[in-house]
């Protein structure tokens, strides 16, 4: 993993797999919104091993603390259609 950066509400990193993948995790209230540009994530629209690796590293670095506890957090996948629309 390279370039792990974050704060209480967002973390980003580059994760090496078959290629290098960009992972972004945002905390919004009681949700963690995850995104990765690996084929598994894009094809299945579900958290991949790269997201989990970044989440574990973020926890260790004390990122994503937001406004309190991790109790009751849910993990949601960012809608890739929204991301593509933003890029246009």
C-alpha positions in Angstrom: 0.0 0.0 0.0 1.3 3.5 -0.9 0.3 7.0 -0.1 -2.2 6.3 2.6 -3.6 9.7 3.5 -6.6 10.6 5.6 -8.5 12.4 8.3 -11.6 11.9 10.3 -13.9 11.8 7.2 -11.9 10.4 4.3 -9.0 8.2 3.4 -7.2 7.5 0.1 -4.5 5.1 -0.8 -2.9 3.3 -3.7 -3.0 -0.5 -3.3 -0.8 -2.9 -5.4 -2.6 -5.9 -6.8 -2.4 -7.2 -10.3 -2.0 -3.5 -11.0 -2.0 -0.4 -8.8 -5.5 0.6 -7.7 -6.9 3.8 -6.2 -9.1 3.4 -3.2 -11.2 6.1 -1.6 -13.3 5.6 1.6 -15.5 8.4 3.0 -17.4 8.6 6.2 -20.8 10.1 6.0 -22.7 9.9 9.3 -23.1 6.2 10.0 -21.9 5.0 6.6 -18.5 4.3 5.1 -18.7 4.9 1.3 -16.1 2.8 -0.5 -14.7 3.0 -4.0 -11.9 1.2 -5.8 -11.0 1.2 -9.5 -10.1 -2.5 -9.7 -12.0 -4.8 -12.1 -13.6 -6.8 -9.2 -15.2 -3.7 -7.6 -16.2 -2.2 -11.0 -17.8 -5.4 -12.2 -19.6 -6.5 -9.0 -20.2 -3.1 -7.2 -19.2 -4.6 -3.9 -16.3 -3.9 -1.5 -13.1 -5.6 -2.7 -10.0 -6.8 -0.8 -8.3 -3.5 -1.7 -11.1 -1.6 0.2 -10.7 -3.9 3.2 -6.9 -3.4 3.3 -7.3 0.4 3.2 -10.0 0.2 5.9 -7.7 -1.8 8.2 -4.8 0.6 7.6 -7.1 3.6 8.2 -8.3 2.1 11.5 -4.6 1.6 12.6 -3.8 5.2 11.6 -6.9 6.4 13.5 -8.5 7.8 10.4 -12.3 7.9 9.7 -13.2 8.6 13.3 -15.7 11.2 12.1 -18.0 12.2 14.9 -17.6 9.2 17.1 -17.9 5.5 17.4 -17.5 2.9 14.7 -20.5 1.1 16.3 -23.4 0.7 13.9 -21.5 1.8 10.8 -22.5 0.3 7.5 -20.4 0.0 4.4 -21.9 1.2 1.2 -20.5 1.2 -2.4 -20.2 4.5 -4.1 -22.4 4.7 -7.2 -19.9 4.6 -10.1 -22.4 6.3 -12.4 -22.2 9.4 -10.2 -18.4 9.3 -10.3 -18.4 9.1 -14.1 -20.9 11.9 -14.3 -18.7 14.1 -12.1 -15.7 13.4 -14.4 -17.5 14.7 -17.5 
